[in-house]
């Protein structure tokens, strides 16, 4: 892991710095109280609480809030993988979701494709692009699968 990646990981797992970063870049993360619990070269874990700002009228977490947490778990891993390796652009080009259980508790989204992602990022030469579908699985406190999101990221090295 590069020193820039280590610094990025430390900042994003620090609640105070994360809050300030999200205030300017992704304010919905603050509104829904998303937290990055773990971010390393292998995986990322993001939590979303069940409370009045994240719930829908059916007494579960709103699907868009779940999608935001899932996307953050993949996107933070992408940012970490690119840190200190040059300039890249990234964009979500496809997004699919499966819902398995009612999300009426704190949900933890996990994406563990860091090594696979790193191979793709490291092989890109300036002007090259590639895609990766990353899977983020949401678990309730009992470790039951609540939802699974498939986020396809496109990367281009500048």
Number of C-alpha atoms within 10 A of each C-alpha: 13 14 10 15 21 16 14 20 22 16 15 21 18 14 15 10 13 18 21 13 16 16 14 8 10 14 14 14 20 15 13 22 18 24 23 22 17 17 25 19 20 16 17 26 26 26 25 24 21 19 16 12 13 21 20 14 8 9 14 17 25 17 16 12 22 28 22 17 30 30 25 25 30 30 20 22 29 22 16 25 26 23 20 16 14 9 11 18 12 17 12 15 12 11 14 12 17 11 13 12 14 14 23 18 16 15 26 27 30 25 25 21 20 20 14 12 21 18 11 15 21 12 12 16 11 12 9 12 18 14 17 17 19 25 22 28 22 30 21 19 10 8 10 12 19 20 23 21 24 20 22 19 20 16 21 18 20 13
